């Protein structure tokens, strides 16, 4: 007998929610250096169109068109809202292609998202043995990744001709910044601030500490994390037009800290207790809810939470 449609939808939702983590645990992706990127040293807009598998009129007609986006606000878990700027499907396809080509480039060791073959697990486990962990989160990160910085990356680092860099910027930016909702924005948010992140990494290494970057979440750890280092890092962020969230700033010494959803530090790595409470609640709802649609959602939540617990256990055994 075929499973009810709502149950199948729940099963598919669980599979999608686990897909990113599963992808990170497959055979390692073989990246290549920046100068081998398909977008490197493009001499003409027609050459760019070829790399994006479209005609030049097609891509040109979709650049610098803010009307090709839908926007709305979504609530943040920490309070307030964030602006979502979602591109139209045809523009989104071009942005996904650009993002994919950039994600094939070998990232620095400290970057964990968006990086093929890495996940929040690897990001957190970097700090498993640390005695002190410092957490910083950047406020309105995408909104402060400006079009001029995106253009500078395409022009100076990828060495594209000015008209090519201008077209790429028009395809990936909206109203002067990277839109949250574009599949190209996560990787471009890193590369548009490439010099800033490398400067911060140099400071961290000089202080005998480790840094990991997960989109806009910065984690610095070590035997000690000097306040002077944190002050310097904040100064670099500010100089490049970014601000950190005082509300999300945290420090832990001698006890685990929550890093991208895992409790790590002082030799430990574990799923937070609230994760198990959510899992129990989901299992209970799946077994007691009469409404078929609600039951499907509960099954999806339980499968996703179970998979995350299993993934952490597997990582600890490696």
Secondary structure as UniProt FT lines:
FT   HELIX           5..24
FT   HELIX           34..36
FT   TURN            38..41
FT   HELIX           45..51
FT   TURN            52..53
FT   HELIX           56..60
FT   TURN            61..64
FT   HELIX           66..68
FT   STRAND          69..75
FT   TURN            77..78
FT   STRAND          81..87
FT   HELIX           89..103
FT   TURN            109..110
FT   STRAND          111..113
FT   TURN            116..117
FT   HELIX           120..125
FT   TURN            126..129
FT   STRAND          132..139
FT   TURN            140..141
FT   HELIX           142..144
FT   HELIX           147..152
FT   HELIX           153..157
FT   HELIX           162..172
FT   STRAND          173..174
FT   TURN            175..176
FT   STRAND          177..178
FT   TURN            180..181
FT   TURN            183..184
FT   HELIX           185..191
FT   TURN            192..193
FT   HELIX           194..206
FT   TURN            207..208
FT   STRAND          210..214
FT   TURN            215..216
FT   STRAND          217..222
FT   HELIX           227..239
FT   TURN            240..241
FT   STRAND          243..244
FT   TURN            246..248
FT   STRAND          250..253
FT   STRAND          257..259
FT   TURN            260..261
FT   STRAND          262..265
FT   TURN            266..267
FT   STRAND          268..271
FT   HELIX           273..288
FT   HELIX           292..317
//
